[in-house]
């Protein structure tokens, strides 16, 4: 790479490749809505604020899952561990198979968490912001659970359009 960007070709394929050099963690966003488990995988999760406690992720405006999922009273966000690669692929696949063979826990408010995640966040929607071809979803945290240091495990990482693990 040169000292600064000079190529003004912002073609979506080229942008996806450039964005892909940045590794990110992966979360499952899931809930029980009208008795049905609904969820998706997101690699755009980030912390936003400590006071009030907010996190965010983004979802494509054309998502067929989000309109149903956003109706949930509470959403469960599970930070996926490196052994959750198949679960992440399933959550990104056909809706009717997303929760097949996945061990989950469901709160009384309908938040769904994958078992053996690195952290879990019980959330409600705080705000949705239109951002080009995506929605930026801000979530208010109501409860959190995570492994203590040394027991937390290793996160699943999304990098160059594929799932992997941190080398170390």
VOGULO-498993 format. One record per residue (C-alpha): x, y, z; residue in one letter. Coordinates in steps of 0.05 Angstrom, whole numbers, plus 5000, padded with zeros to 4 digits. Layout:
N
SEMI, x, y, z, residu
SEMI, X, Y, Z, A
...
END
This chain:
168
SEMI, x, y, z, residu
SEMI, 5000, 5000, 5000, X
SEMI, 5024, 5070, 4985, X
SEMI, 5029, 5122, 5039, X
SEMI, 4957, 5143, 5028, X
SEMI, 4898, 5119, 4986, X
SEMI, 4897, 5145, 4915, X
SEMI, 4852, 5095, 4879, X
SEMI, 4782, 5124, 4873, X
SEMI, 4750, 5061, 4846, X
SEMI, 4697, 5049, 4899, X
SEMI, 4664, 4990, 4864, X
SEMI, 4625, 4947, 4915, X
SEMI, 4666, 4885, 4899, X
SEMI, 4731, 4923, 4910, X
SEMI, 4704, 4955, 4974, X
SEMI, 4683, 4887, 5002, X
SEMI, 4754, 4861, 4989, X
SEMI, 4784, 4922, 5023, X
SEMI, 4736, 4918, 5082, X
SEMI, 4753, 4844, 5088, X
SEMI, 4825, 4857, 5109, X
SEMI, 4798, 4880, 5176, X
SEMI, 4782, 4820, 5220, X
SEMI, 4722, 4824, 5265, X
SEMI, 4687, 4783, 5318, X
SEMI, 4621, 4749, 5304, X
SEMI, 4557, 4751, 5345, X
SEMI, 4492, 4713, 5340, X
SEMI, 4432, 4759, 5346, X
SEMI, 4371, 4717, 5365, X
SEMI, 4303, 4717, 5398, X
SEMI, 4239, 4677, 5404, X
SEMI, 4184, 4714, 5367, X
SEMI, 4113, 4686, 5366, X
SEMI, 4141, 4619, 5391, X
SEMI, 4193, 4614, 5335, X
SEMI, 4269, 4620, 5342, X
SEMI, 4295, 4674, 5296, X
SEMI, 4367, 4696, 5288, X
SEMI, 4425, 4718, 5246, X
SEMI, 4500, 4724, 5249, X
SEMI, 4533, 4793, 5249, X
SEMI, 4606, 4811, 5242, X
SEMI, 4593, 4885, 5252, X
SEMI, 4583, 4883, 5328, X
SEMI, 4617, 4936, 5370, X
SEMI, 4611, 4969, 5438, X
SEMI, 4584, 5041, 5434, X
SEMI, 4574, 5070, 5504, X
SEMI, 4582, 5054, 5577, X
SEMI, 4531, 5104, 5601, X
SEMI, 4480, 5088, 5579, X
SEMI, 4505, 5017, 5562, X
SEMI, 4498, 5011, 5486, X
SEMI, 4524, 4964, 5433, X
SEMI, 4511, 4962, 5358, X
SEMI, 4511, 4918, 5297, X
SEMI, 4489, 4930, 5225, X
SEMI, 4442, 4890, 5182, X
SEMI, 4428, 4895, 5107, X
SEMI, 4365, 4935, 5091, X
SEMI, 4344, 4876, 5047, X
SEMI, 4348, 4826, 5105, X
SEMI, 4288, 4780, 5106, X
SEMI, 4303, 4762, 5179, X
SEMI, 4308, 4831, 5211, X
SEMI, 4235, 4852, 5202, X
SEMI, 4213, 4792, 5245, X
SEMI, 4272, 4795, 5293, X
SEMI, 4262, 4868, 5308, X
SEMI, 4193, 4853, 5337, X
SEMI, 4224, 4815, 5395, X
SEMI, 4215, 4842, 5465, X
SEMI, 4288, 4827, 5479, X
SEMI, 4346, 4805, 5435, X
SEMI, 4402, 4758, 5456, X
SEMI, 4471, 4773, 5430, X
SEMI, 4522, 4717, 5438, X
SEMI, 4596, 4730, 5424, X
SEMI, 4615, 4667, 5386, X
SEMI, 4675, 4625, 5404, X
SEMI, 4722, 4595, 5353, X
SEMI, 4685, 4528, 5357, X
SEMI, 4620, 4563, 5333, X
SEMI, 4641, 4566, 5259, X
SEMI, 4586, 4518, 5237, X
SEMI, 4535, 4555, 5280, X
SEMI, 4554, 4621, 5247, X
SEMI, 4548, 4591, 5178, X
SEMI, 4480, 4562, 5196, X
SEMI, 4455, 4629, 5223, X
SEMI, 4475, 4660, 5157, X
SEMI, 4439, 4606, 5117, X
SEMI, 4366, 4588, 5102, X
SEMI, 4320, 4610, 5160, X
SEMI, 4286, 4542, 5167, X
SEMI, 4352, 4508, 5186, X
SEMI, 4386, 4562, 5228, X
SEMI, 4374, 4530, 5296, X
SEMI, 4379, 4456, 5277, X
SEMI, 4425, 4421, 5326, X
SEMI, 4444, 4486, 5361, X
SEMI, 4442, 4485, 5437, X
SEMI, 4408, 4549, 5461, X
SEMI, 4379, 4581, 5523, X
SEMI, 4318, 4627, 5522, X
SEMI, 4301, 4680, 5575, X
SEMI, 4231, 4695, 5598, X
SEMI, 4233, 4757, 5554, X
SEMI, 4250, 4716, 5493, X
SEMI, 4324, 4732, 5485, X
SEMI, 4360, 4671, 5456, X
SEMI, 4433, 4654, 5471, X
SEMI, 4477, 4601, 5440, X
SEMI, 4508, 4556, 5493, X
SEMI, 4583, 4562, 5505, X
SEMI, 4589, 4633, 5478, X
SEMI, 4644, 4678, 5503, X
SEMI, 4595, 4731, 5526, X
SEMI, 4521, 4744, 5525, X
SEMI, 4483, 4809, 5523, X
SEMI, 4408, 4816, 5537, X
SEMI, 4385, 4877, 5497, X
SEMI, 4328, 4918, 5471, X
SEMI, 4328, 4962, 5409, X
SEMI, 4349, 5033, 5427, X
SEMI, 4350, 5063, 5357, X
SEMI, 4356, 5044, 5284, X
SEMI, 4394, 5089, 5237, X
SEMI, 4391, 5083, 5161, X
SEMI, 4463, 5079, 5135, X
SEMI, 4465, 5067, 5060, X
SEMI, 4447, 4996, 5044, X
SEMI, 4448, 4976, 5118, X
SEMI, 4413, 4994, 5183, X
SEMI, 4456, 5010, 5242, X
SEMI, 4420, 4980, 5302, X
SEMI, 4436, 5010, 5370, X
SEMI, 4418, 4964, 5428, X
SEMI, 4409, 4980, 5502, X
SEMI, 4440, 4929, 5548, X
SEMI, 4398, 4901, 5606, X
SEMI, 4443, 4843, 5628, X
SEMI, 4511, 4815, 5612, X
SEMI, 4547, 4749, 5624, X
SEMI, 4618, 4730, 5606, X
SEMI, 4674, 4682, 5624, X
SEMI, 4726, 4703, 5674, X
SEMI, 4797, 4717, 5649, X
SEMI, 4832, 4653, 5630, X
SEMI, 4766, 4616, 5619, X
SEMI, 4737, 4661, 5565, X
SEMI, 4763, 4622, 5506, X
SEMI, 4781, 4646, 5437, X
SEMI, 4733, 4686, 5392, X
SEMI, 4708, 4666, 5324, X
SEMI, 4736, 4716, 5273, X
SEMI, 4708, 4737, 5206, X
SEMI, 4764, 4756, 5158, X
SEMI, 4768, 4759, 5082, X
SEMI, 4696, 4732, 5076, X
SEMI, 4709, 4670, 5118, X
SEMI, 4708, 4647, 5190, X
SEMI, 4771, 4631, 5228, X
SEMI, 4807, 4636, 5294, X
SEMI, 4861, 4680, 5324, X
SEMI, 4931, 4653, 5318, X
SEMI, 4969, 4654, 5382, X
END
